[in-house]
Amino acid sequence: MARDSWDSWDEDGTPHPLALRRTGRSEQEPDRLPEVRELEVLGWEPAPEDTLWVFLPYVWPPADRTWVPDRSTHWAVETRLDGHGHITGVEAAPLADPDLHDLDREAEEVLAALGLPRRPPGRLWLLRPPGSLPTLGAVLDHLRALARGRGVEVRPSAAFLAPVRVELASLAAESDTDR
């Protein structure tokens, strides 16, 4: 089953069941969507958006990753200032599709450089920490420290991806023995 396969974007998988109760575009930002907030209460955390970690959902243990459809709105905010630096007006407008594509371009370039397939569009990834680490932040800190300890530069590269992939598998095995 695609849901249980490692090294995949779960292309044929279905979103988390909590996402199925909601449809349509929302004016909220991704982290403010009700389904994301509900999943956070259950221990899921949004995957980091930093380019360093763009590959993370692909290599994350399948039992500890899920996704919901991205029905959020990304906003462009324009602030006007007077000659003294005081704000005189603020306008927010949804980003147009071409602008959204530009936001994804850097991530897609990193994935291509790593030899990984493109991400399926329109997904918000959520992850749970595998193993005994309590939070996603703790897992990321652990992975960075592991790489540095092995003399690997912490940057989106094949040299960084390799130990991350192996360590995530190790943490998943630890989770399996604890369950």
VENGINOR-V683727 format. One record per run of one state. SS is the DSSP state (H for helix, E for strand, C for the rest). FROM is the first residue (numbers start at 1). TO is the last residue. If there is no record, write none. Layout:
BEGIN
ss=SS from=FROM to=TO
ss=SS from=FROM to=TO
END
This chain:
BEGIN
ss=C from=1 to=1
ss=H from=2 to=4
ss=C from=5 to=16
ss=H from=17 to=21
ss=C from=22 to=29
ss=H from=30 to=32
ss=C from=33 to=33
ss=H from=34 to=41
ss=C from=42 to=44
ss=E from=45 to=46
ss=C from=47 to=50
ss=H from=51 to=53
ss=C from=54 to=55
ss=H from=56 to=59
ss=C from=60 to=61
ss=H from=62 to=64
ss=E from=65 to=69
ss=C from=70 to=74
ss=E from=75 to=81
ss=C from=82 to=86
ss=E from=87 to=94
ss=C from=95 to=96
ss=H from=97 to=113
ss=C from=114 to=122
ss=E from=123 to=127
ss=C from=128 to=135
ss=H from=136 to=149
ss=C from=150 to=157
ss=H from=158 to=178
ss=C from=179 to=179
END
